[in-house]
Structures are given as C-alpha cells and as structure tokens.
C-alpha cells in the first residue's frame, strides 16, 4: 500500500472457517476482517492498541487499508467445487 503505515496479512485463523484479513498499523495489530457470513456481510473486529488508550491515524489511510483487505479477501475467495 505505497507509503501507508498499514499492512494487510491474509490468515486462516483457527477461530474462523474462512480466510481472514489482519490489519496492522506500524506493525501493531489493529483489526481483523472476517468473511464468515459471506463477502457481502464482512465483519470487522477492532482491537485496542497495546501501548496507548486508542488508535489515531488518517481516515483515508484506514479506509484504504479496509478496501485493500476486502479486495484481498475477494481475490482469494474459495471457488465452490463443481458437482
């Protein structure tokens, strides 16, 4: 994501059946985007920072990180096997 301090890591967390997108800011975990209810019903779980009370970052950069995570999930979605 260019010069942004956000990073997206795709994961298959044991708590979820589907792939997830983990969002990091300055190498600290911020949120996880899950598709357990389908790509049309994505859910986000936002976590508190470890070393302060709340996150502060530019809205546009966070919005871009969310869109990048959503796009990555879309590109990596499971294709149902033909029957």
PyMOL Python script that loads the backbone (N, CA, C, O; Angstrom):
from pymol import cmd

cmd.read_pdbstr("""\
ATOM      1  N   UNK A   1       0.817  -1.202   0.000  1.00  0.00           N
ATOM      2  CA  UNK A   1       0.000   0.000   0.000  1.00  0.00           C
ATOM      3  C   UNK A   1       0.856   1.260   0.000  1.00  0.00           C
ATOM      4  O   UNK A   1       0.676   2.121   0.861  1.00  0.00           O
ATOM      5  N   UNK A   2       1.726   1.379  -0.887  1.00  0.00           N
ATOM      6  CA  UNK A   2       2.574   2.557  -1.066  1.00  0.00           C
ATOM      7  C   UNK A   2       3.251   2.994   0.221  1.00  0.00           C
ATOM      8  O   UNK A   2       3.925   2.193   0.869  1.00  0.00           O
ATOM      9  N   UNK A   3       3.077   4.268   0.602  1.00  0.00           N
ATOM     10  CA  UNK A   3       3.776   4.810   1.769  1.00  0.00           C
ATOM     11  C   UNK A   3       2.974   4.668   3.064  1.00  0.00           C
ATOM     12  O   UNK A   3       3.416   5.132   4.115  1.00  0.00           O
ATOM     13  N   UNK A   4       1.826   4.046   3.002  1.00  0.00           N
ATOM     14  CA  UNK A   4       0.992   3.886   4.185  1.00  0.00           C
ATOM     15  C   UNK A   4       1.700   3.040   5.230  1.00  0.00           C
ATOM     16  O   UNK A   4       2.523   2.185   4.903  1.00  0.00           O
ATOM     17  N   UNK A   5       1.374   3.286   6.470  1.00  0.00           N
ATOM     18  CA  UNK A   5       1.939   2.507   7.557  1.00  0.00           C
ATOM     19  C   UNK A   5       1.062   1.302   7.887  1.00  0.00           C
ATOM     20  O   UNK A   5       1.317   0.590   8.858  1.00  0.00           O
ATOM     21  N   UNK A   6       0.030   1.078   7.075  1.00  0.00           N
ATOM     22  CA  UNK A   6      -0.840  -0.079   7.237  1.00  0.00           C
ATOM     23  C   UNK A   6      -0.284  -1.260   6.453  1.00  0.00           C
ATOM     24  O   UNK A   6       0.342  -1.095   5.406  1.00  0.00           O
ATOM     25  N   UNK A   7      -0.528  -2.452   6.983  1.00  0.00           N
ATOM     26  CA  UNK A   7      -0.125  -3.682   6.314  1.00  0.00           C
ATOM     27  C   UNK A   7      -1.273  -4.680   6.470  1.00  0.00           C
ATOM     28  O   UNK A   7      -1.896  -4.773   7.527  1.00  0.00           O
ATOM     29  N   UNK A   8      -1.536  -5.421   5.398  1.00  0.00           N
ATOM     30  CA  UNK A   8      -2.582  -6.439   5.397  1.00  0.00           C
ATOM     31  C   UNK A   8      -1.909  -7.806   5.307  1.00  0.00           C
ATOM     32  O   UNK A   8      -1.046  -8.030   4.457  1.00  0.00           O
ATOM     33  N   UNK A   9      -2.312  -8.711   6.188  1.00  0.00           N
ATOM     34  CA  UNK A   9      -1.807 -10.082   6.150  1.00  0.00           C
ATOM     35  C   UNK A   9      -3.008 -11.015   6.093  1.00  0.00           C
ATOM     36  O   UNK A   9      -3.896 -10.960   6.944  1.00  0.00           O
ATOM     37  N   UNK A  10      -3.021 -11.867   5.084  1.00  0.00           N
ATOM     38  CA  UNK A  10      -4.084 -12.846   4.956  1.00  0.00           C
ATOM     39  C   UNK A  10      -3.760 -14.012   5.883  1.00  0.00           C
ATOM     40  O   UNK A  10      -2.611 -14.444   5.978  1.00  0.00           O
ATOM     41  N   UNK A  11      -4.791 -14.515   6.568  1.00  0.00           N
ATOM     42  CA  UNK A  11      -4.558 -15.608   7.510  1.00  0.00           C
ATOM     43  C   UNK A  11      -5.723 -16.584   7.494  1.00  0.00           C
ATOM     44  O   UNK A  11      -6.816 -16.279   7.017  1.00  0.00           O
ATOM     45  N   UNK A  12      -5.460 -17.745   8.021  1.00  0.00           N
ATOM     46  CA  UNK A  12      -6.525 -18.731   8.215  1.00  0.00           C
ATOM     47  C   UNK A  12      -6.541 -19.044   9.706  1.00  0.00           C
ATOM     48  O   UNK A  12      -6.130 -20.119  10.144  1.00  0.00           O
ATOM     49  N   UNK A  13      -7.021 -18.087  10.458  1.00  0.00           N
ATOM     50  CA  UNK A  13      -7.089 -18.177  11.911  1.00  0.00           C
ATOM     51  C   UNK A  13      -7.941 -19.375  12.324  1.00  0.00           C
ATOM     52  O   UNK A  13      -8.971 -19.649  11.707  1.00  0.00           O
ATOM     53  N   UNK A  14      -7.517 -20.082  13.358  1.00  0.00           N
ATOM     54  CA  UNK A  14      -8.246 -21.280  13.795  1.00  0.00           C
ATOM     55  C   UNK A  14      -9.642 -20.979  14.329  1.00  0.00           C
ATOM     56  O   UNK A  14     -10.468 -21.884  14.442  1.00  0.00           O
ATOM     57  N   UNK A  15      -9.914 -19.719  14.659  1.00  0.00           N
ATOM     58  CA  UNK A  15     -11.243 -19.350  15.154  1.00  0.00           C
ATOM     59  C   UNK A  15     -12.266 -19.200  14.025  1.00  0.00           C
ATOM     60  O   UNK A  15     -13.467 -19.115  14.283  1.00  0.00           O
ATOM     61  N   UNK A  16     -11.795 -19.166  12.785  1.00  0.00           N
ATOM     62  CA  UNK A  16     -12.677 -18.915  11.643  1.00  0.00           C
ATOM     63  C   UNK A  16     -12.535 -20.021  10.601  1.00  0.00           C
ATOM     64  O   UNK A  16     -11.456 -20.591  10.437  1.00  0.00           O
ATOM     65  N   UNK A  17     -13.614 -20.319   9.907  1.00  0.00           N
ATOM     66  CA  UNK A  17     -13.588 -21.314   8.842  1.00  0.00           C
ATOM     67  C   UNK A  17     -13.049 -20.745   7.541  1.00  0.00           C
ATOM     68  O   UNK A  17     -12.445 -21.468   6.748  1.00  0.00           O
ATOM     69  N   UNK A  18     -13.261 -19.460   7.318  1.00  0.00           N
ATOM     70  CA  UNK A  18     -12.856 -18.798   6.077  1.00  0.00           C
ATOM     71  C   UNK A  18     -11.583 -17.983   6.295  1.00  0.00           C
ATOM     72  O   UNK A  18     -11.195 -17.708   7.431  1.00  0.00           O
ATOM     73  N   UNK A  19     -10.944 -17.604   5.196  1.00  0.00           N
ATOM     74  CA  UNK A  19      -9.771 -16.736   5.281  1.00  0.00           C
ATOM     75  C   UNK A  19     -10.136 -15.409   5.929  1.00  0.00           C
ATOM     76  O   UNK A  19     -11.270 -14.942   5.816  1.00  0.00           O
ATOM     77  N   UNK A  20      -9.174 -14.810   6.603  1.00  0.00           N
ATOM     78  CA  UNK A  20      -9.343 -13.515   7.253  1.00  0.00           C
ATOM     79  C   UNK A  20      -8.254 -12.570   6.753  1.00  0.00           C
ATOM     80  O   UNK A  20      -7.216 -12.998   6.249  1.00  0.00           O
ATOM     81  N   UNK A  21      -8.517 -11.291   6.905  1.00  0.00           N
ATOM     82  CA  UNK A  21      -7.514 -10.278   6.587  1.00  0.00           C
ATOM     83  C   UNK A  21      -7.179  -9.540   7.880  1.00  0.00           C
ATOM     84  O   UNK A  21      -8.034  -8.877   8.465  1.00  0.00           O
ATOM     85  N   UNK A  22      -5.935  -9.662   8.315  1.00  0.00           N
ATOM     86  CA  UNK A  22      -5.483  -8.964   9.521  1.00  0.00           C
ATOM     87  C   UNK A  22      -4.891  -7.621   9.112  1.00  0.00           C
ATOM     88  O   UNK A  22      -4.119  -7.535   8.157  1.00  0.00           O
ATOM     89  N   UNK A  23      -5.258  -6.589   9.837  1.00  0.00           N
ATOM     90  CA  UNK A  23      -4.799  -5.231   9.526  1.00  0.00           C
ATOM     91  C   UNK A  23      -3.858  -4.774  10.639  1.00  0.00           C
ATOM     92  O   UNK A  23      -4.197  -4.817  11.821  1.00  0.00           O
ATOM     93  N   UNK A  24      -2.672  -4.338  10.229  1.00  0.00           N
ATOM     94  CA  UNK A  24      -1.656  -3.841  11.155  1.00  0.00           C
ATOM     95  C   UNK A  24      -1.345  -2.382  10.834  1.00  0.00           C
ATOM     96  O   UNK A  24      -1.397  -1.969   9.676  1.00  0.00           O
ATOM     97  N   UNK A  25      -1.023  -1.612  11.861  1.00  0.00           N
ATOM     98  CA  UNK A  25      -0.585  -0.223  11.707  1.00  0.00           C
ATOM     99  C   UNK A  25       0.712  -0.082  12.481  1.00  0.00           C
ATOM    100  O   UNK A  25       0.768  -0.364  13.678  1.00  0.00           O
ATOM    101  N   UNK A  26       1.751   0.355  11.790  1.00  0.00           N
ATOM    102  CA  UNK A  26       3.079   0.466  12.402  1.00  0.00           C
ATOM    103  C   UNK A  26       3.450  -0.853  13.103  1.00  0.00           C
ATOM    104  O   UNK A  26       3.969  -0.851  14.219  1.00  0.00           O
ATOM    105  N   UNK A  27       3.175  -1.959  12.432  1.00  0.00           N
ATOM    106  CA  UNK A  27       3.480  -3.318  12.897  1.00  0.00           C
ATOM    107  C   UNK A  27       2.721  -3.736  14.150  1.00  0.00           C
ATOM    108  O   UNK A  27       3.117  -4.695  14.813  1.00  0.00           O
ATOM    109  N   UNK A  28       1.645  -3.040  14.488  1.00  0.00           N
ATOM    110  CA  UNK A  28       0.809  -3.424  15.622  1.00  0.00           C
ATOM    111  C   UNK A  28      -0.575  -3.823  15.102  1.00  0.00           C
ATOM    112  O   UNK A  28      -1.144  -3.156  14.238  1.00  0.00           O
ATOM    113  N   UNK A  29      -1.098  -4.911  15.641  1.00  0.00           N
ATOM    114  CA  UNK A  29      -2.393  -5.433  15.227  1.00  0.00           C
ATOM    115  C   UNK A  29      -3.505  -4.440  15.543  1.00  0.00           C
ATOM    116  O   UNK A  29      -3.618  -3.961  16.672  1.00  0.00           O
ATOM    117  N   UNK A  30      -4.327  -4.135  14.538  1.00  0.00           N
ATOM    118  CA  UNK A  30      -5.434  -3.196  14.687  1.00  0.00           C
ATOM    119  C   UNK A  30      -6.781  -3.911  14.604  1.00  0.00           C
ATOM    120  O   UNK A  30      -7.651  -3.711  15.452  1.00  0.00           O
ATOM    121  N   UNK A  31      -6.946  -4.748  13.573  1.00  0.00           N
ATOM    122  CA  UNK A  31      -8.262  -5.330  13.331  1.00  0.00           C
ATOM    123  C   UNK A  31      -8.151  -6.583  12.478  1.00  0.00           C
ATOM    124  O   UNK A  31      -7.127  -6.849  11.848  1.00  0.00           O
ATOM    125  N   UNK A  32      -9.239  -7.342  12.479  1.00  0.00           N
ATOM    126  CA  UNK A  32      -9.345  -8.499  11.598  1.00  0.00           C
ATOM    127  C   UNK A  32     -10.676  -8.411  10.863  1.00  0.00           C
ATOM    128  O   UNK A  32     -11.728  -8.195  11.464  1.00  0.00           O
ATOM    129  N   UNK A  33     -10.603  -8.583   9.558  1.00  0.00           N
ATOM    130  CA  UNK A  33     -11.781  -8.553   8.698  1.00  0.00           C
ATOM    131  C   UNK A  33     -12.124 -10.008   8.378  1.00  0.00           C
ATOM    132  O   UNK A  33     -11.298 -10.748   7.843  1.00  0.00           O
ATOM    133  N   UNK A  34     -13.354 -10.408   8.713  1.00  0.00           N
ATOM    134  CA  UNK A  34     -13.751 -11.805   8.521  1.00  0.00           C
ATOM    135  C   UNK A  34     -14.894 -11.910   7.527  1.00  0.00           C
ATOM    136  O   UNK A  34     -15.689 -10.986   7.353  1.00  0.00           O
ATOM    137  N   UNK A  35     -14.946 -13.067   6.881  1.00  0.00           N
ATOM    138  CA  UNK A  35     -15.989 -13.315   5.879  1.00  0.00           C
ATOM    139  C   UNK A  35     -16.805 -14.549   6.232  1.00  0.00           C
ATOM    140  O   UNK A  35     -17.287 -15.252   5.345  1.00  0.00           O
ATOM    141  N   UNK A  36     -16.959 -14.812   7.509  1.00  0.00           N
ATOM    142  CA  UNK A  36     -17.704 -15.992   7.956  1.00  0.00           C
ATOM    143  C   UNK A  36     -19.159 -15.976   7.484  1.00  0.00           C
ATOM    144  O   UNK A  36     -19.760 -17.032   7.290  1.00  0.00           O
ATOM    145  N   UNK A  37     -19.713 -14.803   7.302  1.00  0.00           N
ATOM    146  CA  UNK A  37     -21.109 -14.678   6.861  1.00  0.00           C
ATOM    147  C   UNK A  37     -21.198 -14.294   5.386  1.00  0.00           C
ATOM    148  O   UNK A  37     -22.240 -13.831   4.921  1.00  0.00           O
ATOM    149  N   UNK A  38     -20.104 -14.487   4.657  1.00  0.00           N
ATOM    150  CA  UNK A  38     -20.070 -14.180   3.233  1.00  0.00           C
ATOM    151  C   UNK A  38     -19.391 -12.855   2.941  1.00  0.00           C
ATOM    152  O   UNK A  38     -19.280 -11.988   3.809  1.00  0.00           O
ATOM    153  N   UNK A  39     -18.937 -12.714   1.700  1.00  0.00           N
ATOM    154  CA  UNK A  39     -18.237 -11.488   1.298  1.00  0.00           C
ATOM    155  C   UNK A  39     -19.154 -10.267   1.309  1.00  0.00           C
ATOM    156  O   UNK A  39     -18.686  -9.136   1.443  1.00  0.00           O
ATOM    157  N   UNK A  40     -20.447 -10.493   1.170  1.00  0.00           N
ATOM    158  CA  UNK A  40     -21.398  -9.372   1.194  1.00  0.00           C
ATOM    159  C   UNK A  40     -21.706  -8.930   2.618  1.00  0.00           C
ATOM    160  O   UNK A  40     -22.321  -7.885   2.827  1.00  0.00           O
ATOM    161  N   UNK A  41     -21.278  -9.723   3.601  1.00  0.00           N
ATOM    162  CA  UNK A  41     -21.563  -9.437   5.009  1.00  0.00           C
ATOM    163  C   UNK A  41     -20.297  -9.476   5.857  1.00  0.00           C
ATOM    164  O   UNK A  41     -20.276 -10.075   6.933  1.00  0.00           O
ATOM    165  N   UNK A  42     -19.252  -8.837   5.366  1.00  0.00           N
ATOM    166  CA  UNK A  42     -17.984  -8.820   6.100  1.00  0.00           C
ATOM    167  C   UNK A  42     -18.172  -8.221   7.484  1.00  0.00           C
ATOM    168  O   UNK A  42     -18.990  -7.324   7.684  1.00  0.00           O
ATOM    169  N   UNK A  43     -17.403  -8.731   8.433  1.00  0.00           N
ATOM    170  CA  UNK A  43     -17.411  -8.179   9.783  1.00  0.00           C
ATOM    171  C   UNK A  43     -15.986  -7.786  10.150  1.00  0.00           C
ATOM    172  O   UNK A  43     -15.019  -8.405   9.707  1.00  0.00           O
ATOM    173  N   UNK A  44     -15.878  -6.749  10.963  1.00  0.00           N
ATOM    174  CA  UNK A  44     -14.568  -6.292  11.416  1.00  0.00           C
ATOM    175  C   UNK A  44     -14.527  -6.337  12.943  1.00  0.00           C
ATOM    176  O   UNK A  44     -15.460  -5.916  13.627  1.00  0.00           O
ATOM    177  N   UNK A  45     -13.434  -6.853  13.441  1.00  0.00           N
ATOM    178  CA  UNK A  45     -13.196  -6.906  14.885  1.00  0.00           C
ATOM    179  C   UNK A  45     -12.019  -5.971  15.141  1.00  0.00           C
ATOM    180  O   UNK A  45     -10.903  -6.237  14.695  1.00  0.00           O
ATOM    181  N   UNK A  46     -12.266  -4.885  15.853  1.00  0.00           N
ATOM    182  CA  UNK A  46     -11.228  -3.877  16.094  1.00  0.00           C
ATOM    183  C   UNK A  46     -10.655  -4.058  17.494  1.00  0.00           C
ATOM    184  O   UNK A  46     -11.392  -4.179  18.473  1.00  0.00           O
ATOM    185  N   UNK A  47      -9.341  -4.075  17.570  1.00  0.00           N
ATOM    186  CA  UNK A  47      -8.645  -4.302  18.843  1.00  0.00           C
ATOM    187  C   UNK A  47      -7.996  -3.009  19.345  1.00  0.00           C
ATOM    188  O   UNK A  47      -7.611  -2.149  18.552  1.00  0.00           O
ATOM    189  N   UNK A  48      -7.882  -2.887  20.637  1.00  0.00           N
ATOM    190  CA  UNK A  48      -7.236  -1.723  21.253  1.00  0.00           C
ATOM    191  C   UNK A  48      -5.726  -1.808  21.068  1.00  0.00           C
ATOM    192  O   UNK A  48      -5.171  -2.904  20.987  1.00  0.00           O
ATOM    193  N   UNK A  49      -5.063  -0.667  21.000  1.00  0.00           N
ATOM    194  CA  UNK A  49      -3.601  -0.703  20.932  1.00  0.00           C
ATOM    195  C   UNK A  49      -3.019  -1.179  22.264  1.00  0.00           C
ATOM    196  O   UNK A  49      -3.635  -1.022  23.318  1.00  0.00           O
ATOM    197  N   UNK A  50      -1.847  -1.752  22.198  1.00  0.00           N
ATOM    198  CA  UNK A  50      -1.201  -2.306  23.390  1.00  0.00           C
ATOM    199  C   UNK A  50      -0.616  -1.199  24.274  1.00  0.00           C
ATOM    200  O   UNK A  50      -0.661  -1.286  25.502  1.00  0.00           O
ATOM    201  N   UNK A  51      -0.072  -0.173  23.645  1.00  0.00           N
ATOM    202  CA  UNK A  51       0.718   0.815  24.388  1.00  0.00           C
ATOM    203  C   UNK A  51       0.048   2.177  24.595  1.00  0.00           C
ATOM    204  O   UNK A  51       0.698   3.125  25.036  1.00  0.00           O
ATOM    205  N   UNK A  52      -1.246   2.278  24.279  1.00  0.00           N
ATOM    206  CA  UNK A  52      -1.973   3.542  24.474  1.00  0.00           C
ATOM    207  C   UNK A  52      -3.469   3.256  24.558  1.00  0.00           C
ATOM    208  O   UNK A  52      -3.900   2.113  24.407  1.00  0.00           O
ATOM    209  N   UNK A  53      -4.251   4.297  24.800  1.00  0.00           N
ATOM    210  CA  UNK A  53      -5.691   4.112  25.002  1.00  0.00           C
ATOM    211  C   UNK A  53      -6.490   3.916  23.715  1.00  0.00           C
ATOM    212  O   UNK A  53      -7.512   3.230  23.723  1.00  0.00           O
ATOM    213  N   UNK A  54      -6.036   4.509  22.612  1.00  0.00           N
ATOM    214  CA  UNK A  54      -6.800   4.448  21.368  1.00  0.00           C
ATOM    215  C   UNK A  54      -5.884   4.656  20.171  1.00  0.00           C
ATOM    216  O   UNK A  54      -4.762   5.144  20.304  1.00  0.00           O
ATOM    217  N   UNK A  55      -6.383   4.279  19.003  1.00  0.00           N
ATOM    218  CA  UNK A  55      -5.653   4.470  17.754  1.00  0.00           C
ATOM    219  C   UNK A  55      -5.905   5.875  17.203  1.00  0.00           C
ATOM    220  O   UNK A  55      -6.997   6.424  17.351  1.00  0.00           O
ATOM    221  N   UNK A  56      -4.888   6.444  16.572  1.00  0.00           N
ATOM    222  CA  UNK A  56      -5.040   7.692  15.828  1.00  0.00           C
ATOM    223  C   UNK A  56      -4.300   7.514  14.510  1.00  0.00           C
ATOM    224  O   UNK A  56      -3.081   7.341  14.491  1.00  0.00           O
ATOM    225  N   UNK A  57      -5.040   7.558  13.416  1.00  0.00           N
ATOM    226  CA  UNK A  57      -4.439   7.528  12.094  1.00  0.00           C
ATOM    227  C   UNK A  57      -5.370   8.238  11.131  1.00  0.00           C
ATOM    228  O   UNK A  57      -6.528   8.507  11.453  1.00  0.00           O
ATOM    229  N   UNK A  58      -4.860   8.539   9.954  1.00  0.00           N
ATOM    230  CA  UNK A  58      -5.651   9.273   8.969  1.00  0.00           C
ATOM    231  C   UNK A  58      -6.802   8.415   8.470  1.00  0.00           C
ATOM    232  O   UNK A  58      -6.628   7.238   8.156  1.00  0.00           O
ATOM    233  N   UNK A  59      -7.961   9.014   8.403  1.00  0.00           N
ATOM    234  CA  UNK A  59      -9.160   8.310   7.966  1.00  0.00           C
ATOM    235  C   UNK A  59      -8.968   7.693   6.592  1.00  0.00           C
ATOM    236  O   UNK A  59      -9.282   6.519   6.393  1.00  0.00           O
ATOM    237  N   UNK A  60      -8.458   8.462   5.642  1.00  0.00           N
ATOM    238  CA  UNK A  60      -8.303   7.977   4.263  1.00  0.00           C
ATOM    239  C   UNK A  60      -7.375   6.766   4.209  1.00  0.00           C
ATOM    240  O   UNK A  60      -7.620   5.839   3.436  1.00  0.00           O
ATOM    241  N   UNK A  61      -6.327   6.758   5.007  1.00  0.00           N
ATOM    242  CA  UNK A  61      -5.409   5.621   5.018  1.00  0.00           C
ATOM    243  C   UNK A  61      -6.077   4.385   5.607  1.00  0.00           C
ATOM    244  O   UNK A  61      -5.884   3.278   5.105  1.00  0.00           O
ATOM    245  N   UNK A  62      -6.863   4.565   6.672  1.00  0.00           N
ATOM    246  CA  UNK A  62      -7.576   3.426   7.264  1.00  0.00           C
ATOM    247  C   UNK A  62      -8.625   2.905   6.289  1.00  0.00           C
ATOM    248  O   UNK A  62      -8.784   1.694   6.134  1.00  0.00           O
ATOM    249  N   UNK A  63      -9.329   3.801   5.639  1.00  0.00           N
ATOM    250  CA  UNK A  63     -10.321   3.410   4.644  1.00  0.00           C
ATOM    251  C   UNK A  63      -9.654   2.622   3.507  1.00  0.00           C
ATOM    252  O   UNK A  63     -10.194   1.614   3.051  1.00  0.00           O
ATOM    253  N   UNK A  64      -8.494   3.077   3.055  1.00  0.00           N
ATOM    254  CA  UNK A  64      -7.755   2.363   2.008  1.00  0.00           C
ATOM    255  C   UNK A  64      -7.319   0.983   2.487  1.00  0.00           C
ATOM    256  O   UNK A  64      -7.358   0.019   1.721  1.00  0.00           O
ATOM    257  N   UNK A  65      -6.903   0.882   3.750  1.00  0.00           N
ATOM    258  CA  UNK A  65      -6.500  -0.408   4.313  1.00  0.00           C
ATOM    259  C   UNK A  65      -7.690  -1.371   4.323  1.00  0.00           C
ATOM    260  O   UNK A  65      -7.547  -2.544   3.977  1.00  0.00           O
ATOM    261  N   UNK A  66      -8.860  -0.874   4.720  1.00  0.00           N
ATOM    262  CA  UNK A  66     -10.063  -1.710   4.724  1.00  0.00           C
ATOM    263  C   UNK A  66     -10.416  -2.176   3.315  1.00  0.00           C
ATOM    264  O   UNK A  66     -10.757  -3.341   3.112  1.00  0.00           O
ATOM    265  N   UNK A  67     -10.336  -1.276   2.349  1.00  0.00           N
ATOM    266  CA  UNK A  67     -10.642  -1.633   0.959  1.00  0.00           C
ATOM    267  C   UNK A  67      -9.629  -2.648   0.418  1.00  0.00           C
ATOM    268  O   UNK A  67      -9.995  -3.569  -0.312  1.00  0.00           O
ATOM    269  N   UNK A  68      -8.362  -2.474   0.780  1.00  0.00           N
ATOM    270  CA  UNK A  68      -7.334  -3.427   0.348  1.00  0.00           C
ATOM    271  C   UNK A  68      -7.572  -4.800   0.960  1.00  0.00           C
ATOM    272  O   UNK A  68      -7.395  -5.817   0.289  1.00  0.00           O
ATOM    273  N   UNK A  69      -7.971  -4.837   2.223  1.00  0.00           N
ATOM    274  CA  UNK A  69      -8.273  -6.103   2.896  1.00  0.00           C
ATOM    275  C   UNK A  69      -9.473  -6.773   2.232  1.00  0.00           C
ATOM    276  O   UNK A  69      -9.456  -7.979   1.985  1.00  0.00           O
ATOM    277  N   UNK A  70     -10.500  -6.001   1.948  1.00  0.00           N
ATOM    278  CA  UNK A  70     -11.703  -6.533   1.298  1.00  0.00           C
ATOM    279  C   UNK A  70     -11.358  -7.083  -0.084  1.00  0.00           C
ATOM    280  O   UNK A  70     -11.820  -8.162  -0.458  1.00  0.00           O
ATOM    281  N   UNK A  71     -10.553  -6.349  -0.838  1.00  0.00           N
ATOM    282  CA  UNK A  71     -10.152  -6.781  -2.181  1.00  0.00           C
ATOM    283  C   UNK A  71      -9.351  -8.078  -2.107  1.00  0.00           C
ATOM    284  O   UNK A  71      -9.553  -8.980  -2.920  1.00  0.00           O
ATOM    285  N   UNK A  72      -8.448  -8.175  -1.141  1.00  0.00           N
ATOM    286  CA  UNK A  72      -7.646  -9.390  -0.979  1.00  0.00           C
ATOM    287  C   UNK A  72      -8.531 -10.586  -0.650  1.00  0.00           C
ATOM    288  O   UNK A  72      -8.315 -11.676  -1.181  1.00  0.00           O
ATOM    289  N   UNK A  73      -9.520 -10.400   0.213  1.00  0.00           N
ATOM    290  CA  UNK A  73     -10.451 -11.483   0.532  1.00  0.00           C
ATOM    291  C   UNK A  73     -11.224 -11.899  -0.716  1.00  0.00           C
ATOM    292  O   UNK A  73     -11.421 -13.089  -0.963  1.00  0.00           O
ATOM    293  N   UNK A  74     -11.655 -10.926  -1.489  1.00  0.00           N
ATOM    294  CA  UNK A  74     -12.411 -11.209  -2.705  1.00  0.00           C
ATOM    295  C   UNK A  74     -11.560 -12.014  -3.686  1.00  0.00           C
ATOM    296  O   UNK A  74     -12.043 -12.975  -4.284  1.00  0.00           O
ATOM    297  N   UNK A  75     -10.289 -11.620  -3.853  1.00  0.00           N
ATOM    298  CA  UNK A  75      -9.407 -12.291  -4.801  1.00  0.00           C
ATOM    299  C   UNK A  75      -9.047 -13.703  -4.352  1.00  0.00           C
ATOM    300  O   UNK A  75      -8.769 -14.563  -5.187  1.00  0.00           O
ATOM    301  N   UNK A  76      -9.047 -13.949  -3.058  1.00  0.00           N
ATOM    302  CA  UNK A  76      -8.634 -15.245  -2.542  1.00  0.00           C
ATOM    303  C   UNK A  76      -9.813 -16.127  -2.130  1.00  0.00           C
ATOM    304  O   UNK A  76      -9.612 -17.167  -1.502  1.00  0.00           O
ATOM    305  N   UNK A  77     -11.034 -15.727  -2.474  1.00  0.00           N
ATOM    306  CA  UNK A  77     -12.210 -16.487  -2.054  1.00  0.00           C
ATOM    307  C   UNK A  77     -12.168 -17.906  -2.616  1.00  0.00           C
ATOM    308  O   UNK A  77     -11.618 -18.166  -3.686  1.00  0.00           O
ATOM    309  N   UNK A  78     -12.762 -18.791  -1.864  1.00  0.00           N
ATOM    310  CA  UNK A  78     -12.839 -20.187  -2.287  1.00  0.00           C
ATOM    311  C   UNK A  78     -13.864 -20.306  -3.417  1.00  0.00           C
ATOM    312  O   UNK A  78     -14.951 -19.731  -3.358  1.00  0.00           O
ATOM    313  N   UNK A  79     -13.496 -21.048  -4.420  1.00  0.00           N
ATOM    314  CA  UNK A  79     -14.423 -21.303  -5.521  1.00  0.00           C
ATOM    315  C   UNK A  79     -15.069 -22.658  -5.252  1.00  0.00           C
ATOM    316  O   UNK A  79     -14.370 -23.661  -5.108  1.00  0.00           O
ATOM    317  N   UNK A  80     -16.396 -22.691  -5.183  1.00  0.00           N
ATOM    318  CA  UNK A  80     -17.071 -23.971  -4.911  1.00  0.00           C
ATOM    319  C   UNK A  80     -16.703 -25.022  -5.956  1.00  0.00           C
ATOM    320  O   UNK A  80     -16.634 -24.728  -7.149  1.00  0.00           O
ATOM    321  N   UNK A  81     -16.474 -26.229  -5.502  1.00  0.00           N
ATOM    322  CA  UNK A  81     -16.137 -27.318  -6.419  1.00  0.00           C
ATOM    323  C   UNK A  81     -17.357 -27.670  -7.255  1.00  0.00           C
ATOM    324  O   UNK A  81     -18.491 -27.624  -6.778  1.00  0.00           O
ATOM    325  N   UNK A  82     -17.105 -28.022  -8.509  1.00  0.00           N
ATOM    326  CA  UNK A  82     -18.197 -28.414  -9.387  1.00  0.00           C
ATOM    327  C   UNK A  82     -18.743 -29.763  -8.949  1.00  0.00           C
ATOM    328  O   UNK A  82     -17.993 -30.641  -8.524  1.00  0.00           O
ATOM    329  N   UNK A  83     -20.026 -29.915  -9.055  1.00  0.00           N
ATOM    330  CA  UNK A  83     -20.657 -31.183  -8.632  1.00  0.00           C
ATOM    331  C   UNK A  83     -21.043 -32.014  -9.821  1.00  0.00           C
ATOM    332  O   UNK A  83     -21.584 -33.108  -9.659  1.00  0.00           O
TER     333      UNK A  83
END
""", "prot")
cmd.dss("prot")
cmd.show_as("cartoon", "prot")
cmd.util.cbc("prot")
cmd.orient("prot")
